[in-house]
Amino acid sequence: MMKSNARISLKILVLSVSLFYPTHLSAQEARRWEALFFELNNDEESETSSLENTFEVLCDLEEHPVNLNTATREDLEQLSFLSASQIEDILEHVHRYGSMKSTNELALIESLDHQRLALLMFFVYAGEPAKRDFPKLKNVFQYGKQELLLTAKFPFYERRGDHGGYLGSRYSHSFHYTFRFADYVKAGLTGAKDSGEPFFNRYNKWGYDHYSFYVQLKNMGVLKTLVVGRYRLKFGMGLAMNNDFSFGKQVTLSSLGRPDHVVRAHSSKSSSNYLQGAAATIRLGNGLDATTFVSWRKIDATLDGEDGTIATLLKTGYHRTESEWLRKNNVAQTLLGANVVYKKNRFHAGMTGFYTSFSRMLRPEISRRYKEIYPSGNHFFNFSVDYGYRTQQLTLSGETAVGKGGGLATLNTLSYQPTGALTLMLLHRFYSYRYQSLFSESFSDGGYVRNESGLFAGLTWRPSYQFLLTAYTDYAYFPWMRYQVSATSHGWDNFVQGSWQLRRWQLTGRYRLRIRQRDNLEKTALSTYREHRARLAVSYQRSIWEARTQVDFSASDLKQKSMGYMVSQNFGVNFSEKIQASAFLGYFNTDDYDSRVYSYERSPLYSFSFPVFYGEGIRYGLFCRADFGRKWMFIMRLSTSNYFDRSSISSGLQQIDQSHATDLDLQLRWKF
């Protein structure tokens, strides 16, 4: 009886929410999730490969959203911007009150702030619960859906490398084929050619420079996940194994250091940071899963000319010149390992161990002392344990790892919610300079899980649904030398952002101060320099269009005092459900690269654009998308950079002997 009354009360509340929020939710239709995501993850130090992987996952979820009424914890963990508490609150809501009738019910979940609620709407829906039956083979082929995505980029300029320096044309293009049957079976093949790379000639008789292939099975009895082909992994906090994705400090604050246990197919155009072979996760019992994985692949490396050892492992994926082509696939890497994780109610614990070896000796060039701590040798191993416990107000999680030579790395987080409006977080990490790991990527200030210890403190405060404040301070200590830092050093990073939403209006302001140490010009001592970045943005949204005005400011005193700013305007409109368009215009003026500025631009599917600008000039572009029925989609993006302070752009083989550069991106998708 009490449960029935709760459901009746909920329906009344949902009706109230639907009446109060319809304008707000429909206004998001004009604003793309990419813009909302970049507001949440606008960290200049985020790895490009991580962002590519993230966009691949989110683009796929946009096309194949998660049903809230049948979603598992693993389904929602694909949405990396959600915290562990938010995921649990969504699952608890469905469990307690029954199936959601509308995604508007998400507004009733107190832990979901305005930004995440708006972003979440693009990747979920409220559908009828369906019974999960083991798929029959004939149904897989009869009812499976196929998709072919073709992408090309045409530069309206020539670089110096296009006249004898590069082995291929200046055009880049790719294809992306996917076969899918519900959420049980997924298979794909991707081919990609970067600008300047050869295509069907004596250097590359197989056409594309990069191919990625996979077959993925999920939720088939005790088989939770199986991937054959190319794949990515992330376990725990990423101290030992993470070649999937990770984010900067702003999202770390919002996701509360959530640990993950992920096995995912690699289908992006990125030709690095993947494994090749097979990985499988098996359900051993109630809450107990085991994953095994094996990989063998060729990787790019720079070799020492005298003894043939590996001087540098390369991840650029470029094979445009003779020298780049000679470095392609000249080293073999073998990996095998396992992970076991137990999740029960509010507790989880896991163990990860793996071994990797190279066909050649890894021996970094150590004439510069900061490289003395880089991984070296033929054989490596890592072992880690991750753990976590959560109550309604308190969340504890962490991971501790060891590697070859006994080096230790540990990261631990504590978050506390004294009220529903306030969340406090502490994060401590200690990464020994002796710790060696070739597949780690996690929270850090220096960019590596090595040679760093520090303490991070942050908060999110939502005094009302319309206002959200996030802030953090992070102190880092580096006991060993680093690039351009020839002694023990430290850094201090501070950030604050406030956003205010009132129906169709949104105002966002942010400020970041980074204090770091570098060698002085004479390289006789360390100097402290400061980097300031600020942003003020205001947007106005209607049901079919949105306008956003943004001002960015930067200042630095690294080599000399340097200042810069950028004023930009975005405008987006949905002419109908099938036709969308957006335009971008920005003026930038900075003293040099140290005061550079960044901007977000909408891009074709499975890619992103987060360009950097310095000097003086303008940037403008136009994006259009048209959907023809359910089968066809066409995207066009035309973008131009025009500099006022130079007669050429870039340098070396990339140099363009003119002050402007225009690119045309085209994309065609066919579903069948």
C-alpha positions as CSV (number, residue, x, y, z in Angstrom):
1,M,0.0,0.0,0.0
2,M,2.8,2.4,0.9
3,K,4.6,1.6,-2.4
4,S,1.4,2.2,-4.3
5,N,0.9,5.6,-2.6
6,A,4.6,6.5,-3.4
7,R,4.0,5.8,-7.1
8,I,0.8,7.9,-7.1
9,S,2.7,10.7,-5.4
10,L,5.5,10.3,-7.9
11,K,3.1,10.6,-10.9
12,I,1.7,13.8,-9.5
13,L,5.3,15.1,-9.0
14,V,6.3,14.0,-12.5
15,L,3.3,15.9,-13.9
16,S,4.4,19.0,-12.1
17,V,7.9,18.6,-13.4
18,S,6.7,18.2,-16.9
19,L,4.6,21.4,-16.6
20,F,7.5,23.3,-15.1
21,Y,10.4,22.1,-17.2
22,P,9.1,21.6,-20.8
23,T,10.6,24.8,-22.1
24,H,13.9,24.1,-20.5
25,L,14.2,20.6,-21.9
26,S,13.0,21.5,-25.4
27,A,15.4,24.4,-25.5
28,Q,18.2,21.9,-25.3
29,E,17.2,20.5,-28.7
30,A,18.9,23.5,-30.4
31,R,22.1,23.0,-28.3
32,R,24.3,20.0,-29.1
33,W,25.7,17.7,-26.5
34,E,29.2,18.5,-27.7
35,A,29.0,22.1,-26.5
36,L,27.6,21.0,-23.1
37,F,30.3,18.4,-22.8
38,F,33.1,20.8,-23.5
39,E,31.8,23.2,-20.8
40,L,32.2,20.3,-18.4
41,N,35.5,19.0,-19.7
42,N,37.3,22.2,-21.0
43,D,40.7,21.3,-19.8
44,E,43.5,22.3,-22.1
45,E,45.8,19.5,-20.8
46,S,43.4,16.6,-21.7
47,E,44.9,14.0,-24.0
48,T,43.8,14.1,-27.6
49,S,43.6,10.3,-27.8
50,S,41.4,10.3,-24.7
51,L,39.0,12.8,-26.2
52,E,38.8,10.8,-29.4
53,N,37.9,7.7,-27.5
54,T,35.3,9.6,-25.5
55,F,33.7,11.1,-28.5
56,E,33.5,7.7,-30.2
57,V,31.6,6.3,-27.2
58,L,29.2,9.3,-26.8
59,C,28.5,9.5,-30.5
60,D,27.6,5.9,-30.5
61,L,25.3,6.3,-27.5
62,E,23.6,9.3,-29.1
63,E,22.6,7.0,-32.0
64,H,21.8,4.1,-29.7
65,P,20.7,5.6,-26.3
66,V,20.4,3.6,-23.1
67,N,16.9,2.6,-21.9
68,L,16.7,3.9,-18.3
69,N,14.2,1.2,-17.4
70,T,16.5,-1.7,-18.3
71,A,19.8,0.0,-17.7
72,T,22.5,-1.8,-15.7
73,R,25.3,-0.1,-13.7
74,E,27.7,-1.0,-16.6
75,D,25.3,0.7,-19.1
76,L,25.3,4.0,-17.2
77,E,29.1,3.8,-16.5
78,Q,29.6,4.5,-20.2
79,L,28.5,8.0,-19.5
80,S,31.8,9.2,-18.0
81,F,30.4,12.5,-16.8
82,L,28.2,10.8,-14.2
83,S,29.5,10.1,-10.7
84,A,29.0,6.8,-8.9
85,S,26.4,8.4,-6.6
86,Q,24.4,9.7,-9.6
87,I,24.4,6.3,-11.3
88,E,23.2,4.7,-8.1
89,D,20.5,7.3,-7.6
90,I,19.2,6.7,-11.1
91,L,19.1,2.9,-10.6
92,E,17.5,3.3,-7.1
93,H,14.8,5.6,-8.6
94,V,13.8,2.9,-11.1
95,H,14.0,0.2,-8.5
96,R,11.9,2.1,-5.9
97,Y,9.3,3.8,-8.1
98,G,9.1,1.5,-11.1
99,S,9.6,2.2,-14.8
100,M,10.1,5.9,-15.8
101,K,7.3,7.2,-18.0
102,S,9.4,10.1,-19.3
103,T,13.0,11.3,-19.1
104,N,11.6,14.4,-17.3
105,E,11.6,12.2,-14.2
106,L,15.4,12.6,-14.1
107,A,14.8,16.1,-12.8
108,L,13.5,14.6,-9.6
109,I,16.9,13.1,-8.8
110,E,18.5,15.6,-6.5
111,S,22.2,14.7,-7.3
112,L,21.8,15.5,-11.0
113,D,22.7,19.2,-11.5
114,H,21.5,21.2,-14.5
115,Q,24.6,20.6,-16.7
116,R,24.5,16.8,-16.3
117,L,20.7,16.6,-16.6
118,A,20.9,18.5,-19.9
119,L,23.7,16.4,-21.2
120,L,22.2,13.1,-20.1
121,M,19.0,13.7,-22.1
122,F,21.0,13.1,-25.4
123,F,22.0,9.5,-24.4
124,V,19.0,8.0,-22.6
125,Y,15.3,7.3,-23.1
126,A,12.5,5.9,-21.1
127,G,11.2,2.8,-22.9
128,E,9.2,-0.3,-22.1
129,P,11.2,-2.9,-20.2
130,A,12.0,-5.8,-22.5
131,K,12.8,-9.3,-21.5
132,R,16.4,-10.3,-22.2
133,D,16.6,-13.5,-24.2
134,F,19.7,-15.3,-25.5
135,P,19.7,-14.3,-29.2
136,K,19.3,-16.9,-31.9
137,L,21.9,-16.9,-34.6
138,K,19.3,-16.6,-37.4
139,N,17.8,-13.5,-35.7
140,V,21.2,-11.9,-35.5
141,F,21.7,-11.9,-39.2
142,Q,18.0,-11.3,-40.1
143,Y,17.4,-8.3,-37.8
144,G,20.9,-6.9,-37.4
145,K,21.4,-3.3,-38.4
146,Q,24.3,-2.1,-40.6
147,E,25.8,1.3,-40.9
148,L,28.4,2.8,-43.3
149,L,30.0,6.2,-42.5
150,L,32.3,7.9,-45.0
151,T,34.3,11.0,-44.0
152,A,36.6,13.2,-46.0
153,K,38.5,16.5,-45.4
154,F,39.6,18.8,-48.3
155,P,42.1,21.5,-47.5
156,F,42.0,24.5,-49.9
157,Y,45.7,25.2,-49.5
158,E,49.0,23.5,-50.0
159,R,51.8,22.8,-47.5
160,R,55.5,22.5,-48.3
161,G,55.3,18.8,-47.7
162,D,52.8,18.4,-50.6
163,H,55.6,19.2,-53.0
164,G,57.9,16.2,-52.6
165,G,58.0,15.9,-48.8
166,Y,55.0,13.8,-48.2
167,L,54.3,10.4,-49.7
168,G,50.6,10.9,-50.3
169,S,48.0,13.5,-51.2
170,R,46.9,16.3,-48.8
171,Y,43.4,14.9,-48.6
172,S,42.3,12.8,-45.6
173,H,39.4,10.3,-45.6
174,S,38.1,7.3,-43.7
175,F,35.3,4.8,-43.6
176,H,33.5,3.3,-40.6
177,Y,31.4,0.2,-41.0
178,T,29.3,-1.2,-38.1
179,F,27.0,-4.2,-37.7
180,R,24.8,-4.3,-34.6
181,F,22.1,-6.6,-33.2
182,A,20.5,-4.9,-30.2
183,D,23.1,-4.7,-27.4
184,Y,24.3,-8.3,-27.9
185,V,26.4,-8.3,-31.0
186,K,28.5,-5.5,-32.5
187,A,31.1,-5.8,-35.2
188,G,33.0,-3.2,-37.2
189,L,35.8,-2.2,-39.6
190,T,37.4,1.2,-39.8
191,G,39.9,2.5,-42.3
192,A,41.6,5.9,-42.1
193,K,44.2,7.9,-44.1
194,D,45.7,11.1,-42.6
195,S,46.7,14.0,-44.8
196,G,50.0,13.3,-46.5
197,E,49.9,9.6,-46.1
198,P,50.2,7.2,-49.1
199,F,47.1,5.5,-50.4
200,F,47.3,2.5,-52.8
201,N,50.9,3.1,-54.0
202,R,54.2,1.4,-53.6
203,Y,54.4,2.5,-49.9
204,N,51.0,1.2,-49.0
205,K,49.5,-1.4,-51.3
206,W,46.7,-2.1,-48.8
207,G,45.1,1.3,-49.3
208,Y,44.4,2.9,-45.9
209,D,47.3,3.5,-43.5
210,H,45.2,2.4,-40.5
211,Y,42.6,-0.4,-40.2
212,S,40.7,-1.3,-37.0
213,F,38.5,-4.4,-36.8
214,Y,36.6,-6.1,-34.0
215,V,33.7,-8.4,-33.0
216,Q,32.0,-7.7,-29.7
217,L,29.5,-9.9,-27.8
218,K,27.7,-8.8,-24.7
219,N,25.2,-10.2,-22.1
220,M,25.2,-13.7,-23.4
221,G,24.6,-15.8,-20.3
222,V,27.7,-15.9,-18.1
223,L,29.6,-14.1,-20.9
224,K,29.4,-10.5,-20.0
225,T,31.7,-9.1,-22.7
226,L,33.9,-10.7,-25.4
227,V,35.9,-8.6,-27.8
228,V,38.0,-10.2,-30.6
229,G,40.2,-7.9,-32.6
230,R,41.2,-4.4,-31.4
231,Y,40.0,-3.3,-28.0
232,R,40.7,-1.0,-25.0
233,L,40.8,-1.6,-21.3
234,K,40.4,0.4,-18.1
235,F,40.5,-1.0,-14.6
236,G,40.1,0.8,-11.3
237,M,41.5,4.3,-11.4
238,G,43.8,3.7,-14.3
239,L,47.1,3.4,-12.4
240,A,48.1,0.1,-14.0
241,M,45.8,-0.3,-17.0
242,N,43.9,2.4,-18.9
243,N,44.2,2.9,-22.6
244,D,40.5,3.9,-22.8
245,F,39.9,7.4,-21.7
246,S,40.4,9.8,-18.8
247,F,39.8,13.5,-18.2
248,G,41.1,16.6,-16.6
249,K,40.6,17.9,-13.1
250,Q,37.3,19.5,-13.7
251,V,35.6,16.2,-14.7
252,T,37.5,14.3,-12.0
253,L,35.8,16.7,-9.5
254,S,32.4,16.1,-11.1
255,S,32.7,12.3,-11.4
256,L,34.2,12.0,-7.9
257,G,37.1,9.7,-9.0
258,R,34.7,6.9,-10.1
259,P,36.6,3.7,-10.7
260,D,35.7,1.7,-13.8
261,H,36.1,-1.9,-15.1
262,V,35.8,-1.5,-18.9
263,V,36.4,-3.8,-21.9
264,R,35.5,-1.9,-25.1
265,A,36.0,-2.4,-28.8
266,H,38.4,0.0,-30.5
267,S,36.7,1.4,-33.6
268,S,38.1,4.9,-33.8
269,K,40.5,6.4,-36.3
270,S,43.3,6.6,-33.7
271,S,46.1,4.3,-34.8
272,S,47.7,4.1,-31.3
273,N,46.8,3.3,-27.8
274,Y,44.9,0.1,-28.5
275,L,45.4,-3.6,-27.8
276,Q,44.9,-6.4,-30.4
277,G,43.8,-9.9,-29.7
278,A,41.0,-10.9,-27.4
279,A,39.5,-9.9,-24.0
280,A,36.6,-11.6,-22.2
281,T,34.7,-10.8,-19.0
282,I,32.9,-13.8,-17.4
283,R,30.3,-13.6,-14.6
284,L,31.6,-16.0,-11.9
285,G,28.8,-15.4,-9.4
286,N,26.7,-12.8,-7.7
287,G,28.8,-9.7,-8.1
288,L,32.0,-11.4,-9.1
289,D,33.5,-10.9,-12.6
290,A,36.7,-12.1,-14.1
291,T,38.4,-10.6,-17.2
292,T,41.3,-12.1,-19.1
293,F,43.1,-10.5,-22.0
294,V,45.9,-11.2,-24.5
295,S,47.3,-8.9,-27.1
296,W,50.0,-9.0,-29.8
297,R,50.6,-6.0,-32.1
298,K,53.2,-4.1,-34.0
299,I,53.9,-0.5,-32.8
300,D,55.9,2.4,-34.1
301,A,59.2,3.3,-32.5
302,T,62.4,5.3,-33.1
303,L,65.3,2.9,-33.1
304,D,68.9,3.5,-32.0
305,G,71.0,3.3,-35.2
306,E,73.9,1.5,-33.5
307,D,72.3,-1.4,-31.6
308,G,68.7,-1.4,-32.8
309,T,67.2,-0.7,-29.4
310,I,64.1,1.3,-28.9
311,A,64.8,5.0,-28.2
312,T,61.2,6.3,-28.2
313,L,57.8,4.7,-28.5
314,L,55.7,6.7,-30.9
315,K,51.9,7.4,-30.7
316,T,51.3,10.0,-33.4
317,G,50.2,7.4,-36.0
318,Y,51.6,9.6,-38.8
319,H,53.3,7.9,-41.8
320,R,53.7,10.7,-44.2
321,T,57.4,10.8,-45.0
322,E,60.2,8.4,-45.6
323,S,61.5,8.6,-42.1
324,E,58.0,8.2,-40.6
325,W,57.4,5.2,-42.8
326,L,60.6,3.5,-41.7
327,R,59.4,3.8,-38.0
328,K,56.1,2.1,-38.8
329,N,55.4,-1.2,-37.1
330,N,59.1,-1.9,-36.4
331,V,58.6,-3.3,-32.9
332,A,56.3,-6.1,-31.7
333,Q,54.6,-5.9,-28.3
334,T,53.0,-8.8,-26.4
335,L,50.6,-8.4,-23.4
336,L,48.7,-10.9,-21.3
337,G,46.9,-10.4,-18.0
338,A,43.7,-10.6,-16.0
339,N,41.4,-8.7,-13.7
340,V,39.0,-9.9,-11.0
341,V,36.4,-7.5,-9.5
342,Y,33.7,-8.0,-6.8
343,K,30.8,-5.6,-6.5
344,K,28.2,-6.1,-3.8
345,N,25.8,-3.4,-2.8
346,R,27.9,-0.4,-1.8
347,F,31.3,-2.2,-1.8
348,H,33.7,-3.1,-4.6
349,A,37.2,-4.5,-4.8
350,G,39.3,-5.6,-7.7
351,M,42.8,-6.9,-8.7
352,T,44.6,-6.4,-12.0
353,G,47.8,-8.0,-13.1
354,F,49.5,-8.2,-16.5
355,Y,52.9,-8.8,-18.2
356,T,54.2,-7.2,-21.4
357,S,57.3,-7.6,-23.5
358,F,58.9,-6.1,-26.6
359,S,60.7,-7.7,-29.4
360,R,63.5,-5.2,-28.9
361,M,65.1,-3.7,-25.9
362,L,63.5,-0.4,-24.7
363,R,66.4,1.9,-23.9
364,P,65.6,5.6,-23.8
365,E,68.3,8.0,-24.6
366,I,69.4,9.3,-21.1
367,S,71.9,12.1,-21.9
368,R,69.2,14.3,-20.3
369,R,68.9,13.3,-16.7
370,Y,65.1,13.6,-16.5
371,K,64.9,10.6,-18.8
372,E,66.8,8.3,-16.4
373,I,63.6,7.3,-14.7
374,Y,61.8,6.4,-18.0
375,P,60.9,2.7,-18.4
376,S,63.6,0.5,-19.9
377,G,64.2,-3.2,-20.6
378,N,62.4,-6.0,-22.5
379,H,59.9,-7.2,-19.9
380,F,57.5,-5.4,-17.7
381,F,54.8,-6.3,-15.2
382,N,52.2,-4.4,-13.2
383,F,49.9,-5.4,-10.4
384,S,47.2,-3.3,-8.7
385,V,44.3,-3.5,-6.3
386,D,41.3,-1.1,-6.4
387,Y,38.7,-0.7,-3.8
388,G,35.7,1.4,-2.9
389,Y,32.8,1.9,-0.4
390,R,29.8,4.2,-0.7
391,T,27.1,5.3,1.7
392,Q,24.4,7.9,1.0
393,Q,26.7,10.7,2.0
394,L,30.3,9.2,1.9
395,T,32.2,7.7,-1.0
396,L,35.7,6.2,-0.6
397,S,37.6,4.8,-3.6
398,G,41.2,4.2,-4.7
399,E,43.8,2.1,-6.3
400,T,47.4,1.0,-5.3
401,A,49.8,-0.4,-7.9
402,V,53.3,-1.7,-8.2
403,G,55.5,-2.1,-11.2
404,K,58.8,-3.4,-12.4
405,G,61.5,-2.5,-9.9
406,G,59.1,-2.2,-7.0
407,G,58.0,1.4,-7.7
408,L,54.6,2.2,-6.0
409,A,51.7,4.3,-7.2
410,T,48.6,5.0,-5.1
411,L,45.5,7.2,-5.6
412,N,42.7,7.6,-3.1
413,T,39.6,9.7,-3.0
414,L,37.1,10.7,-0.4
415,S,33.9,12.6,-1.1
416,Y,31.3,13.7,1.4
417,Q,27.8,15.2,0.9
418,P,26.8,16.9,4.1
419,T,23.7,18.1,2.2
420,G,22.1,17.3,-1.1
421,A,23.4,20.7,-2.4
422,L,27.0,20.4,-1.3
423,T,29.7,17.9,-2.2
424,L,33.3,18.0,-0.9
425,M,36.1,16.0,-2.3
426,L,39.7,15.1,-1.3
427,L,42.1,13.3,-3.6
428,H,45.6,12.2,-2.7
429,R,48.1,10.6,-5.0
430,F,51.6,9.3,-4.6
431,Y,53.4,8.2,-7.8
432,S,57.0,7.2,-7.1
433,Y,59.6,8.3,-9.6
434,R,60.6,4.6,-9.8
435,Y,57.1,3.5,-10.8
436,Q,57.0,2.1,-14.3
437,S,53.8,1.5,-16.3
438,L,53.3,1.5,-20.1
439,F,49.5,1.5,-20.0
440,S,48.6,3.9,-17.2
441,E,46.6,7.1,-17.5
442,S,45.0,8.7,-14.5
443,F,44.7,11.9,-12.5
444,S,47.9,13.9,-12.5
445,D,49.3,17.5,-12.9
446,G,52.4,16.5,-14.7
447,G,50.8,14.3,-17.3
448,Y,52.2,10.9,-16.1
449,V,51.6,8.3,-13.4
450,R,55.1,8.8,-12.3
451,N,57.3,11.2,-10.3
452,E,54.4,13.1,-8.6
453,S,52.6,13.4,-5.3
454,G,49.9,15.8,-4.4
455,L,46.7,16.7,-2.7
456,F,43.5,17.9,-4.5
457,A,40.5,19.4,-2.7
458,G,37.3,20.5,-4.5
459,L,33.7,21.2,-4.0
460,T,30.5,21.4,-6.0
461,W,27.7,23.6,-4.5
462,R,24.2,23.8,-5.9
463,P,22.2,26.2,-3.6
464,S,19.4,26.1,-6.2
465,Y,18.5,24.2,-9.4
466,Q,19.5,27.3,-11.4
467,F,23.0,27.9,-9.9
468,L,26.0,25.6,-9.7
469,L,29.5,26.4,-8.3
470,T,32.5,24.2,-8.8
471,A,36.0,24.9,-7.4
472,Y,39.2,23.1,-6.7
473,T,42.8,23.6,-5.5
474,D,45.5,21.1,-6.3
475,Y,49.1,21.1,-5.0
476,A,51.7,18.8,-6.8
477,Y,55.2,18.0,-5.8
478,F,57.8,16.5,-8.3
479,P,60.8,14.9,-6.6
480,W,62.7,14.1,-9.8
481,M,63.7,16.4,-12.7
482,R,61.3,16.9,-15.6
483,Y,61.4,18.3,-19.1
484,Q,62.6,21.9,-18.8
485,V,62.8,21.5,-15.0
486,S,66.3,20.4,-13.8
487,A,65.6,20.1,-10.1
488,T,62.9,19.2,-7.6
489,S,59.8,21.3,-8.2
490,H,56.2,21.9,-7.4
491,G,53.0,23.3,-8.9
492,W,49.8,24.8,-7.7
493,D,46.5,24.8,-9.7
494,N,43.4,26.7,-8.7
495,F,40.0,26.8,-10.5
496,V,36.5,28.2,-9.8
497,Q,33.5,28.2,-12.1
498,G,29.9,29.4,-11.6
499,S,27.0,28.8,-13.9
500,W,23.5,30.3,-13.6
501,Q,20.5,29.1,-15.5
502,L,17.2,30.9,-15.8
503,R,14.9,29.3,-18.2
504,R,16.3,30.2,-21.6
505,W,19.3,32.2,-20.3
506,Q,22.6,30.8,-19.1
507,L,25.6,32.7,-17.7
508,T,28.9,31.0,-17.0
509,G,32.1,32.4,-15.6
510,R,35.3,30.7,-14.8
511,Y,38.9,31.5,-13.7
512,R,42.0,29.3,-13.4
513,L,45.4,30.2,-11.9
514,R,48.3,27.8,-12.4
515,I,51.6,28.4,-10.7
516,R,54.5,26.2,-12.0
517,Q,58.3,26.1,-11.9
518,R,60.6,25.9,-14.9
519,D,64.3,26.5,-15.6
520,N,65.2,30.1,-16.0
521,L,66.7,31.3,-19.3
522,E,70.3,30.7,-18.1
523,K,69.3,27.3,-16.8
524,T,71.0,28.1,-13.5
525,A,67.9,28.0,-11.2
526,L,64.2,27.5,-11.2
527,S,61.8,30.3,-11.8
528,T,58.2,30.5,-10.8
529,Y,55.6,31.6,-13.4
530,R,51.9,32.1,-13.4
531,E,49.3,31.3,-16.0
532,H,45.9,33.0,-15.8
533,R,42.8,31.9,-17.8
534,A,39.3,33.3,-17.6
535,R,36.1,32.9,-19.5
536,L,32.7,34.6,-19.5
537,A,29.9,33.2,-21.6
538,V,26.3,33.9,-22.0
539,S,23.8,31.9,-24.1
540,Y,20.2,32.2,-25.0
541,Q,18.1,29.2,-26.1
542,R,14.8,28.9,-27.8
543,S,13.1,25.7,-28.9
544,I,14.7,25.7,-32.3
545,W,17.7,28.0,-32.0
546,E,20.5,29.1,-29.7
547,A,23.1,31.9,-29.5
548,R,26.2,31.9,-27.4
549,T,28.7,34.8,-26.9
550,Q,32.0,34.0,-25.2
551,V,35.0,36.0,-24.1
552,D,38.3,34.2,-23.2
553,F,41.3,35.8,-21.6
554,S,44.8,34.5,-20.9
555,A,48.0,35.8,-19.3
556,S,51.4,34.2,-18.7
557,D,54.8,35.3,-17.5
558,L,56.8,32.1,-18.6
559,K,59.4,33.8,-20.8
560,Q,58.0,37.3,-20.7
561,K,54.7,38.9,-19.9
562,S,52.2,37.7,-22.4
563,M,48.5,38.4,-22.7
564,G,45.7,37.4,-25.1
565,Y,42.0,37.2,-25.6
566,M,39.3,35.8,-27.9
567,V,35.8,37.0,-28.5
568,S,33.6,34.4,-30.2
569,Q,30.0,34.0,-31.3
570,N,28.1,30.7,-31.9
571,F,24.7,30.5,-33.4
572,G,22.7,27.3,-34.0
573,V,19.3,26.6,-35.5
574,N,17.1,23.5,-36.2
575,F,15.2,24.3,-39.3
576,S,13.3,21.1,-38.8
577,E,13.9,17.7,-37.1
578,K,15.9,16.8,-40.2
579,I,18.0,19.9,-40.9
580,Q,20.4,21.6,-38.5
581,A,22.9,24.4,-38.9
582,S,25.4,26.3,-36.8
583,A,27.9,29.1,-37.4
584,F,31.0,30.2,-35.5
585,L,32.9,33.5,-35.6
586,G,35.8,34.5,-33.4
587,Y,38.5,37.2,-33.2
588,F,41.7,36.4,-31.3
589,N,44.7,38.5,-30.3
590,T,47.5,37.1,-28.2
591,D,51.1,38.2,-27.7
592,D,52.5,34.7,-28.4
593,Y,51.9,31.0,-27.9
594,D,52.2,31.2,-24.1
595,S,49.0,33.2,-24.0
596,R,47.2,31.0,-26.5
597,V,43.4,30.5,-26.4
598,Y,41.1,27.6,-27.2
599,S,37.7,27.3,-28.7
600,Y,35.1,24.6,-29.3
601,E,33.7,24.0,-32.8
602,R,31.0,21.4,-33.8
603,S,32.5,18.6,-35.9
604,P,31.3,15.5,-37.9
605,L,30.4,12.4,-36.0
606,Y,33.1,10.5,-34.2
607,S,35.5,13.4,-34.2
608,F,36.0,16.6,-32.3
609,S,37.5,20.1,-32.9
610,F,39.1,22.0,-30.1
611,P,41.7,24.2,-32.0
612,V,44.2,26.5,-30.4
613,F,45.0,30.0,-31.6
614,Y,47.7,32.6,-31.0
615,G,48.8,35.8,-32.7
616,E,46.1,37.9,-34.3
617,G,43.3,36.8,-36.6
618,I,39.8,35.6,-37.0
619,R,38.3,32.1,-37.1
620,Y,34.9,31.4,-38.7
621,G,33.0,28.4,-39.9
622,L,29.7,26.9,-40.9
623,F,28.3,23.5,-40.0
624,C,25.2,21.8,-41.6
625,R,23.6,18.5,-41.0
626,A,20.7,17.0,-43.0
627,D,18.9,13.7,-42.3
628,F,17.0,12.1,-45.2
629,G,14.6,9.7,-43.8
630,R,16.0,7.1,-41.4
631,K,18.7,5.8,-43.7
632,W,20.8,8.8,-44.9
633,M,22.6,11.6,-43.2
634,F,24.9,14.2,-44.7
635,I,27.2,16.6,-42.8
636,M,29.2,19.5,-44.2
637,R,31.6,21.8,-42.2
638,L,33.5,24.7,-43.8
639,S,36.0,26.5,-41.5
640,T,38.7,29.2,-42.1
641,S,41.5,30.6,-40.1
642,N,42.7,34.0,-41.2
643,Y,45.8,35.6,-39.6
644,F,46.6,39.3,-39.6
645,D,50.1,39.1,-38.2
646,R,51.9,36.6,-40.5
647,S,52.3,35.7,-44.1
648,S,52.7,32.0,-43.5
649,I,51.2,29.4,-41.1
650,S,53.0,26.7,-39.2
651,S,56.6,25.6,-40.1
652,G,58.6,22.8,-41.7
653,L,56.7,20.5,-44.1
654,Q,53.5,21.7,-42.6
655,Q,54.1,25.3,-43.5
656,I,51.4,27.0,-45.6
657,D,52.8,30.0,-47.6
658,Q,49.7,32.2,-47.1
659,S,48.0,33.9,-44.2
660,H,44.7,32.0,-44.4
661,A,43.7,28.3,-44.4
662,T,40.3,26.8,-45.3
663,D,39.1,23.3,-44.8
664,L,36.0,21.5,-46.0
665,D,34.8,18.4,-44.0
666,L,32.2,16.1,-45.6
667,Q,30.5,13.1,-44.0
668,L,27.9,10.7,-45.4
669,R,26.1,8.0,-43.4
670,W,24.0,5.1,-44.8
671,K,22.0,2.8,-42.5
672,F,20.7,-0.4,-43.9
